[in-house]
Amino acid sequence: MNAASSVLEPPPNEPGSGGTSPPVDAPPGKGGGGGRDDRPERGGHGPTSVAVLGMWVALVPVLMLFLAFASAYIVRRTVGVDWNTGPLPRLLWVNTVVLLASSLALERARAVERAGRPPLRWILVTLALGVLFVIGQIFAWLEVRSLGFRMSTSAHTSFFYVLTGAHAAHVLGGLAGFVAAARWPEQGWRRASLGLVLRVVAIYWHFLLFLWFGLFALLFVLR
């Protein structure tokens, strides 16, 4: 759930002022993405490569979890006993568009940061769309419940609540990453530039988008 928030941690409110030499800031006009923070060190293991690799490694157990759920869904559907498909809330189509829009807004934030301009506005837009997606999922669950389809109604509805709930829980981890990015200094912090933060969060968030496409098809196309 917290793959994004565990890789990224927001900086403290006040900058450190110890006896060590201050970090080298990015050149003026280049934002946080083109400074020294993104340059690989000797051996190619700089902050960028380590953070990106760490995010991909963190996503492996998440992918395995949902593959296990999908396998159980397919096997249970094949059995066919008590397999009564639940309704498809129209709100889920809206939620899908909202999640897609959030990924596009995130890419816009990255483009603005690479151009040397503050990306905070687009980060906040992405965060707001992510929150809206979670709220939409809650209303979708309430709609299904109001129609009489609860967790124990059928195997299909059980998978609906479990799969969409697990996905929403991981979305909350992505929202924590956006909060960290919104608070991140443009000049970077602890050898990690804002551009690197956005890159790592984008990997996680786009992964959740494609994961949602897969879950949506599994639940309401392969019924």
C-alpha positions as CSV (number, residue, x, y, z in Angstrom):
1,M,0.0,0.0,0.0
2,N,2.8,2.4,0.9
3,A,5.3,1.7,-1.9
4,A,5.3,5.4,-3.0
5,S,5.2,6.9,0.5
6,S,8.0,4.5,1.7
7,V,10.3,5.5,-1.1
8,L,9.6,9.2,-0.7
9,E,9.5,11.0,2.6
10,P,8.7,14.7,2.9
11,P,11.5,16.9,4.2
12,P,11.3,18.7,7.6
13,N,9.9,22.2,7.7
14,E,13.3,23.8,8.5
15,P,16.5,23.1,6.5
16,G,19.4,21.5,8.3
17,S,22.3,23.6,9.3
18,G,25.0,21.2,10.5
19,G,28.7,21.6,10.0
20,T,28.9,19.7,6.7
21,S,29.1,21.4,3.4
22,P,25.7,22.5,1.9
23,P,24.4,20.5,-1.1
24,V,25.1,21.8,-4.6
25,D,21.9,23.3,-6.0
26,A,20.7,23.0,-9.5
27,P,21.7,25.8,-11.9
28,P,19.4,28.7,-12.1
29,G,16.6,28.3,-14.7
30,K,16.9,24.5,-14.7
31,G,14.5,23.6,-11.9
32,G,15.3,20.7,-9.6
33,G,15.5,18.0,-12.3
34,G,18.8,19.0,-14.0
35,G,21.1,19.5,-11.1
36,R,23.8,17.4,-9.5
37,D,21.2,15.4,-7.6
38,D,20.3,13.4,-10.8
39,R,23.8,12.7,-11.9
40,P,24.9,9.1,-11.4
41,E,27.9,8.5,-9.2
42,R,30.9,6.3,-10.1
43,G,29.6,2.9,-11.0
44,G,26.2,4.3,-12.2
45,H,24.5,4.0,-8.8
46,G,23.5,7.7,-8.3
47,P,20.3,8.9,-6.6
48,T,18.3,8.5,-9.8
49,S,19.1,4.9,-10.6
50,V,18.8,3.8,-6.9
51,A,15.4,5.5,-6.4
52,V,13.9,4.3,-9.7
53,L,15.2,0.7,-9.1
54,G,13.8,0.8,-5.6
55,M,10.4,1.8,-6.8
56,W,10.3,-1.0,-9.4
57,V,11.4,-3.5,-6.8
58,A,8.7,-2.2,-4.4
59,L,6.1,-2.7,-7.1
60,V,6.9,-6.4,-7.6
61,P,5.0,-7.7,-4.5
62,V,2.1,-5.4,-5.4
63,L,1.9,-7.0,-8.8
64,M,2.2,-10.5,-7.4
65,L,-0.7,-9.7,-4.9
66,F,-3.1,-8.7,-7.7
67,L,-2.0,-11.5,-10.0
68,A,-2.9,-13.9,-7.1
69,F,-6.3,-12.2,-6.8
70,A,-6.8,-12.4,-10.6
71,S,-5.9,-16.1,-10.6
72,A,-8.3,-16.8,-7.8
73,Y,-11.0,-14.9,-9.6
74,I,-10.5,-16.8,-12.9
75,V,-10.5,-20.2,-11.1
76,R,-13.6,-19.3,-9.0
77,R,-15.4,-18.1,-12.1
78,T,-14.6,-21.3,-13.9
79,V,-16.2,-23.3,-11.1
80,G,-19.4,-21.4,-11.7
81,V,-21.2,-22.3,-8.4
82,D,-23.1,-19.3,-7.0
83,W,-21.5,-17.1,-9.6
84,N,-24.1,-14.3,-9.8
85,T,-22.5,-11.2,-11.4
86,G,-23.2,-7.9,-9.6
87,P,-24.1,-4.6,-11.2
88,L,-21.7,-2.2,-12.9
89,P,-22.1,1.2,-11.4
90,R,-21.9,3.9,-14.0
91,L,-19.8,5.9,-11.6
92,L,-16.9,3.5,-12.2
93,W,-16.6,4.8,-15.8
94,V,-16.3,8.3,-14.4
95,N,-13.7,7.1,-11.9
96,T,-11.7,5.6,-14.7
97,V,-11.7,8.9,-16.6
98,V,-10.7,10.7,-13.4
99,L,-7.8,8.4,-12.8
100,L,-6.6,8.7,-16.4
101,A,-6.8,12.5,-16.1
102,S,-4.7,12.4,-12.9
103,S,-1.9,10.6,-14.8
104,L,-2.0,13.2,-17.5
105,A,-1.9,16.0,-15.0
106,L,1.1,14.3,-13.4
107,E,2.9,14.2,-16.7
108,R,2.1,17.9,-17.1
109,A,3.7,18.5,-13.7
110,R,6.9,16.7,-14.8
111,A,7.0,18.7,-18.1
112,V,6.7,22.0,-16.3
113,E,9.4,21.0,-13.8
114,R,11.8,20.0,-16.7
115,A,11.1,23.4,-18.2
116,G,12.4,25.1,-15.1
117,R,9.0,26.3,-13.8
118,P,7.4,25.5,-10.4
119,P,5.1,22.4,-10.9
120,L,3.2,22.8,-7.6
121,R,-0.1,23.7,-9.3
122,W,-0.1,20.6,-11.4
123,I,1.0,18.5,-8.5
124,L,-2.0,19.7,-6.5
125,V,-4.3,19.1,-9.5
126,T,-3.0,15.5,-9.6
127,L,-3.5,15.1,-5.9
128,A,-7.1,16.5,-6.1
129,L,-8.0,14.1,-8.9
130,G,-6.6,11.2,-6.9
131,V,-8.7,12.1,-3.9
132,L,-11.7,12.5,-6.2
133,F,-11.1,8.9,-7.5
134,V,-11.1,7.5,-4.0
135,I,-14.3,9.4,-3.1
136,G,-15.9,8.1,-6.3
137,Q,-14.9,4.5,-5.4
138,I,-16.6,4.9,-2.0
139,F,-19.8,6.1,-3.7
140,A,-19.6,3.2,-6.1
141,W,-19.4,0.8,-3.2
142,L,-22.4,2.4,-1.6
143,E,-24.4,2.2,-4.8
144,V,-23.7,-1.5,-5.2
145,R,-24.5,-2.1,-1.5
146,S,-27.8,-0.1,-1.9
147,L,-28.8,-2.5,-4.7
148,G,-28.5,-5.4,-2.3
149,F,-25.1,-6.7,-3.4
150,R,-22.9,-7.1,-0.3
151,M,-19.7,-9.0,0.3
152,S,-21.5,-12.3,1.0
153,T,-24.1,-12.0,-1.8
154,S,-22.0,-13.9,-4.4
155,A,-18.4,-14.7,-5.3
156,H,-18.4,-12.0,-7.9
157,T,-19.4,-9.2,-5.6
158,S,-16.9,-10.5,-3.0
159,F,-14.1,-10.1,-5.6
160,F,-15.5,-6.7,-6.5
161,Y,-15.1,-5.4,-3.0
162,V,-11.8,-7.0,-2.4
163,L,-10.1,-6.0,-5.7
164,T,-11.4,-2.4,-5.8
165,G,-10.7,-2.0,-2.1
166,A,-7.1,-3.2,-2.4
167,H,-6.5,-0.9,-5.4
168,A,-8.0,2.1,-3.5
169,A,-5.7,1.3,-0.6
170,H,-2.7,1.5,-2.8
171,V,-4.0,4.7,-4.3
172,L,-3.8,6.2,-0.9
173,G,-0.1,5.4,-0.9
174,G,0.3,7.4,-4.1
175,L,-1.6,10.3,-2.6
176,A,1.0,10.4,0.2
177,G,3.7,10.6,-2.5
178,F,2.0,13.6,-4.0
179,V,1.9,15.3,-0.6
180,A,5.6,14.7,-0.3
181,A,6.2,16.1,-3.8
182,A,4.1,19.2,-3.1
183,R,6.3,19.9,0.0
184,W,9.6,19.1,-1.7
185,P,12.0,22.1,-2.1
186,E,12.5,23.0,-5.7
187,Q,16.3,23.0,-5.1
188,G,16.2,19.4,-3.9
189,W,16.7,17.8,-0.5
190,R,19.1,15.1,0.6
191,R,20.6,14.7,-2.9
192,A,17.1,14.1,-4.3
193,S,15.7,16.7,-6.7
194,L,12.1,17.5,-7.2
195,G,12.3,16.0,-10.7
196,L,13.5,12.7,-9.3
197,V,10.6,12.7,-6.8
198,L,8.1,13.3,-9.6
199,R,9.7,10.5,-11.7
200,V,9.5,8.0,-8.9
201,V,5.9,8.9,-8.0
202,A,4.9,8.8,-11.7
203,I,6.2,5.2,-12.0
204,Y,3.9,4.2,-9.1
205,W,0.9,6.2,-10.2
206,H,1.0,5.0,-13.8
207,F,1.3,1.5,-12.6
208,L,-1.9,1.9,-10.6
209,L,-3.6,3.3,-13.7
210,F,-2.8,0.3,-15.8
211,L,-3.6,-2.0,-12.9
212,W,-7.1,-0.4,-12.7
213,F,-7.6,-1.0,-16.4
214,G,-6.9,-4.7,-15.8
215,L,-9.2,-4.9,-12.8
216,F,-12.0,-3.2,-14.6
217,A,-11.7,-5.6,-17.5
218,L,-11.5,-8.6,-15.2
219,L,-14.6,-7.6,-13.2
220,F,-16.9,-6.3,-15.8
221,V,-15.7,-7.7,-19.2
222,L,-14.7,-11.3,-18.1
223,R,-17.9,-11.7,-16.1
